[in-house]
Amino acid sequence: MSTDPIDVVLIGGGIMSATLGSLIQRVQPDWSIRIYESLGAVAQESSNPWNNAGTGHAALCELNYMPEAADGSVDPAKAISINEQFQLSRQYWASLVAAGHLPDPRSFINATPHMTFVRGRDNIRYLRKRYEALKDQPLFEGMEYSEDPATIGEWTPLLTKKRSAKQRIAATRQTAGTDVDFGALTRALVDDLVDNGAELALNHRVRSIKRTSDGLWRIKVRHEVGHTPHEATARFVFVGAGGGALHLLQKSGIPEIKGFGGFPISGQFLRTSDPKIVAQHQAKVYGKAAVGAPPMSVPHLDTRVVDGEASLLFGPYAGFSPKFLKSGSWWDLPGSVRAGNLGPMLAVARDNFDLIKYLVGELLANRDKKMKALQEFMPTAKSEDWELITAGQRVQVMKKDPKKGGVLQFGTEVIASADGSIAGLLGASPGASTAVPIMIDLLQTCFPDRYAGWLPTLKKLIPTVGTTLNDRPKEAARVLAETAAVLELEEQPAGQVVRA
């Protein structure tokens, strides 16, 4: 490896680093790029397909993006915003596929209907209002709604087979949804980066990041095979290490990270690859979260396509571990406590009793209780057909709040130094699906003097960057159709409403 300063160092071999590196390589192809990954392959933590839902988050089915207000109203603004962001990711992937920089799109993205499924009068009333608020939005065109068990059973039989006829149910369906294998996508992006001159250093764990007197960043690295130390200097550093980002940003000493903490939440899924069961359910079906449950714990029964094989995944069952990564240390949480974030962390503990109660209940849940939760979605589910797998760690952002002292934030947040020479990403969902707009925002934040010069290239790759689609119905329809064609996503039928 060269000892000269590296233009861009990416810490962590996940979807965020891969996306940022890919964008930089296109707007500034003469810059040197090096990726440090502590494990023996990229995409082994949150980007691994079995460690995330792979939903292709476009707010088509996730109810937490449209909560019911105290007055009973529902506001589609956040759902529309999430969908707009996903369209930028989709455009970028389509551009790379068309140019031959990504492989067969079916290796990482597949058309999969997105559904929402609820039970009971109050939930049905809410879902109907949500549907009415979204059905005429251009980015949600084609959404269907039904309270008829027969129609819902046609959409996906497992939801209604052997369900009590007395139980009132409702569902929405959007056939324009997708299933995304972010592991395969990450590997393809990194392969393309390396093919075009980037360096990939696997089994290299970054131990510390310190600013030098000349404004560069000195990065101390240990090779995990043999524990050989290594140093490098970089002009720009991105910490895309998932749950490991907080520690490294704290070690960098930038004042912007003060007051931030992390709350780790682990998870499990039930999985089946039985072809007879899988063939009866081709959708991602989201329900409503339990009281106190974090947004990433919304129960869902998902079709997953990984390495060309379809499976069904149900969960997640939330739990608690002090580790910030699956491969992390039991000391991750206590080791992240600083004088500046202790107050916010204690305030979050004080104000989130429902969450703590929920996590304790999940930790105490046995196999029978987990199966009962699945059977609320799929009445015919049998325990012997399903295996329990451990999902990825999610580290939710805790930050200072002038009124409450500290708040728990369910989302993603970019932390950047004042001079833009280092940045990192904290948080979780809908991160991977919105990686492209997140990284474009990072480019604009960290390279304000260069961004205007990069924008023409970005617009060739992502034609609607800097604009919105939902307020331009014809443009929205055109972009959706063009990206669907390039990504080989199936034609979507028109929507309809069916009520019992």
N, C-alpha and C positions, 0 to 999 in steps of 0.2 A: 504494500500500500504506500502511496505517496506521502511524504512528510510535509508537503506544501499545504497551506490552509485550504480547506474544502469550502466550496461556496455554500453548500447546503448539506447539513447532516440531519437525517431523519431517524429518530429514536423510536423503535418499535416497528415490526413488520406487519401491521394491520391495514385495514381498509383506508384509514385516515392518512397514514404516511404514504401509502401507495397512490392515493388520489392526489395528494399534494405534490408528490414527486412527478407524477404523470403530467399535471398541469404545468409545473415549472419547466419540465423538459420541453414542453411545447412553446411556451412563451419566451423562454430564455435558454435555448439549446446549448449554448456555450458554457453554461455553469456546470461545475462538477457536483455530483450528488453521491452521498454514501448513506446506506441504510444499516443501522445496527439493530440486530434482533438477538435477544438473549437465548431463544430456543433454537432447535435444530432445523426449523422450517418456519416460513412466514404463515400468518393467519391461523395461529394455534390457540389464541385466546378468544376474545369477544368476536373476532371475525370468522372463527370456525363455524361452519354451518350448524353443528349440533350444539353450539353455545349461544345461539340467538334464534329468534323466530323467523328470520328471513322473509319478513312480510312484504318488503318493498313498500314501506310506510307512505301512503298517500292519503291517510285519514279517511279512506273509503269505509272502514269497518271499526275503527277504534273510537269508542264512545268517550274516552277521557279527553279527547280534543274538543268535545262539544258538551260540557257539563250543563245541567239544567240550573238556571239561576233561581234565586229565592222567589222571584215573581213568576216562575214557571216558564220563562222564555228560554230559547236556545239560540246561541249566536254562532253562525257558521264561520266567522272570520279566521279563527285559528286553524280550523280544518282546511279552509281554502289556502291559507298560508303554507301549511305542511305539504299540500298537494302541489302548489306552485314550486316548492323546493324540490320535490321528487321529480318533477318534469325536467328540471335543469340536469339532475343526475342522469335521467333517462336520455336526454338529448346528447350528453357527453358520451355515454356508453355507445349510443348509436353512431356518433361520429367516429369513434375509435374502431368500431366494427366495420363501418363502411371503408375506412382507410386501411384495414388489414392489421391494425394494432391490437385488436382483441380477436379471439378465436370465434368459432361457431357460437352465436348468442345463446343457443339452447344449453350450452355448457354452464351458463350462470344465471339465465333468466328464463322463466316460463310463464305463460298466461295461466293464471289461477284465479277464479272468482273470489272476491272478498265479500264476506257476509257478516251481518250482525244478528245475533239470536238472543231473544229475551223471553222471559216467562212472567206471567202475572199482570194484573190490570194496570198498575202504576207504570211498570216498565214498558208495557205496550203503548200506553198513552205517550210516554216520553219518546219512544222510538218513532212513533208516527209523526210527532212534531219535528224530530230530527230529519226525518225523510222529507217532510214538506219544506223544511228550510234548505235542503240540499238539492232536491230533484231538478230544479231549474237553473242550478249553477252549471256553467259550461264544462268545468272540469269534472263534474259529477254526472254528466249526461248519461242516461241509460240505467240509472239506479232503479231497482225494482223493490216493491214493498208487498208483503203479504201477511195476513193473519190466518190463512187457510192451511191446515196441516197437510193436505194433499199436495198443494203447490210447493210448500217448503220441502216436502218429501221428494218431489221431483227434482228440486234443486240439489238436494243431498240427502239420500235416504236414511243415513244413520241418525239424523236428528229426530226423526219421527217414528222410526220402526219400534213397535211395542211401547210407545209412549201413551200414557193415559189420555183417553179422548176428552176427559173432563178438564185437563190442563190447558189453559189459554196460552198460546204462544204467538210470536210475531218475528219476522225476519226481514232484513233488507239484503239485496244481492247486487253487486256490481261486477259484471263479468270482465271488466277491463283491469282487474287486479293482477298482480304478479307475485310469483315466488322467486326470490333471489338467493342464490348460493354465494354469499359474500366471501367465503373461503376461496372458491374457484375464481371469482372476480379479482380478489386480491392477488392471487398467484399469477393470474394473467397480466395484471397491471405491472407487477414487479418483474415478471419475465420480460415484458416490453421495455421497462426501464433499463434493465441490465443489458438487453440487446442493443440499446442505444447509448451505452457508455456509463451507466450508473454502476457503483460498486455495492455489492450485498455482502455484509459480514454477519454470517450466522454464528450462533453460539458465542456471541459477544455481548456481555452485560455491561451497560454503562453504570459506573459507580459514582461519578460526580461530574458536575458541570460548573466551571468557575470562569468568571470574566477575567481576561488578562489586561495588562496595563495599556495595550494598544487597541483595546475594544473588541478583540476576538474572544471566542469561547474555547477554553481548554477542556477537553472531554477525556476523562480517565475511564478506560475500558478494561475489562478482564475477560480473557478468552476462557470460556467455561470448560474447555477440554485442556487440561494441564494448568489452568489458572494463571496463564501468562499475562502480565500487565501490558497495556498498550495505551498510548496517548495520541490525540489528534487535536487540531485546532480548526475552528469553523467560523465562517462569517455569519451564518444564520443557522439556528437550531430549531427544529420542531420536535416537541415531545409528544409523540402519538403513541404512548405506551399504555393506553387504557387505564386500568386502575393504578398502574405504576407511575402515571404522570405526576400525581400530586407530590410524591416524595422527591422526584427529580427537579421539579419546579421549585420546591422548597430549598433544595440543595443549591440551586442556582443563585439564591440570594436576592432575586428581584423583588422589590417592594410590592408589586402588584399581586403576589400570591398570599400576602399576609391576610389573615382572617378567613382563609378558605380551609375547609376540612372535608373529609370524605366519610360517608356512611355506607359500608359494604353490605350488599344483599346478595346472597347466593340463591340458587334455584335448581330445581329438578324438573324433568319432563318424563311422561310416560310415552313410550314409542312402540309402534308396531310396523312391521314390514310384511305382514301376512297379505299376500296378493288379493285374497277374497275380501278382506276388510278394506284394504286400500282402494280397491276398485269401486267401492260404494260411497266414497267421499272425495270429491275433487273440489276443494274450496278451503279457504282460511276463514274460520268462523269464530268471531269474537263475541264474548258476553259482557256482563257488567262486573266490575270489580267488587270484592267484598268490602265492607266498611273498614276503613283504616288501611286497606291494601294499597301499596304503591302502584303507579300506573303500569309498570312493566310486569305486574303480577295479574293483569286482567286475564281471566281464563280463556283459552282459545284452543280449538281443535283444528289443526293445520295439515294440509298437504305439504310435504317437503320433497323436493327433488334434489338429491345429492349424488353426484357422480352418475347421473343418468337413471338412478333408481328412486322410485317413489315410496315414501313412507308416510305414516301419520304420526303427529306429535301432539300431545295434550299437556297442558300446564300453563304457566309454570307454577310449581309449588315453591313458594318463597321460603327462605331460611336465613340463618345468620352465620357468618364466618368472619373473623377479623382479618382474613386475607383480602388483599386488594386485587389479586389475580389468582386463577386456579393454581398456577405454579408459584404463587407468592409465599410469604412467610406469615406465621401466626402473630408476628410482631408488627405487621403492617399498620394496623389501626392504632395501637398505642404509640408506635414510632412516629405517627404523623401528627401527634398532638404537640402544639406549640403554644407559647404564651399568648400569641395573637389570635389563635383560633379556639382556645379552650372555652371562652365565653360563648361564642356562637354555637359551639357543639353542645354545651350544657343547655342553652336556650332551646335548641332543637329537640333535645331529649325531653325537656319539660313540656313542650308544646305538641309532641307527637306521641301521646300515650296510646292512641288508637293503633298507630303503626306498630309500636312495641308489642301491644297485646296481640295484634294480628300475627306478627312474626313468631311469638312464643307459641301461639296456637298451631302455626304451620310446622314448627320444630317438633311439636308433640304429636303431630298427625301420623297415624300408622298407615300401613298399606291399604287397609279396608277403607279408611277415610279418604285416601287419595282416589281409590277406585270409585267411591260414592260421588266425588266431585266430577269424575269423568262420566259417570252414568247419568248425571243431570243433563249432560250434552248428548250422550250416546247411551240410551237405556239398555242396549244389548251388549254392552262392553263386558268381557270376561277377563278376569285377572290374569289367567294363564296366557293370554294373547299379547300381553303388554310387558315391556321391560322398563325399568326405571333408570334413567341416565342423568348425570349431573351436568347442568348447564354452566354457562360462564358467570363469573363474578361481575356484578354491577356496582359501581361506586358512585352514589348520588352526591351531588354537590351540597355542602353546607357552607353558608356564607353569612357575613355580617348583615344585620338589618337594623336601621336606625330606630325602628319602633319596637320590634320584638327581641332585638339582641342578636338573633340568628334565625335563619330560615333554611329549610330543606328544599332544594330545588330539583324538580323532576324534569330534566332536560340536559342539554349540552351547553357548555360555556367555554369560549376561547379566552385564555389568559395570555396577554402579550406584554412584553416590556415596553417602556415608553419610547425607546428608540427602534422598536420593531425587530431587534436582532435575535430574539428568542420568543417562542410562543408554544403553548401547549393546549391540549383539549381535555376538559374535565366533563364528567357526566355520562349519560347513557342515551336511551331512546329519545328521538328517532334517529340517532346518530348516523349509522351506516347508510341508511336510505337517503339521507340528505348530506352525504359526505361532500359532494361536489359544490353545492352552494356554501357550505360551511368553509371549505377551503378557498373558495373564491373570495369570501368575506375576509379570510385571513390574509390573502394576497393584498387586498386593498388596504387592510390595516397595517401590515408590516412593511409594505413596499409602496407607500403613497406616491413617491416620486417616479415610480416606474409603471404604476398600474395603468395610467392613461395610454402609455405606449404599448402595453400588452393587450388592451381591450379589443383592438381589431382582430387579433388572433383568437381571443376568447369568443368573440361573436361569430367567427367562422365555425368554431367547434360547437358553440352553444348559442344559437341564433337569438334566443329571447333573454339572454343574460342582461340584467339591469332593467327589465320590463316585467310585466305580468301578463298572464294569458286569460285568466278568468273573466276579465272585463272586455275581452275581445273574442267573442264566440267563434267567429270564422277562423281566426288564427289558431285558437285552441284546438278546434277540430282538425285543422291542417297538420299542426305539429303532432298531435296524438296519432293521427293516421300515418304520418311519415315515419315516426319513431317505431310504431308498431310494425310497419313493413320491414324496416331494417333489422329490428330485433326479433323478427319472425313470430310476433305475437298474433294470435288469431283475431279475426274480425269479431266485433262485439255486437250482439243484437240490441234492438231498441228496448227501452224500459217499459214497464207496465206496473199497474197497481192491482192487486187482487186482495179483496177483503172477505172474511167469512160472513 
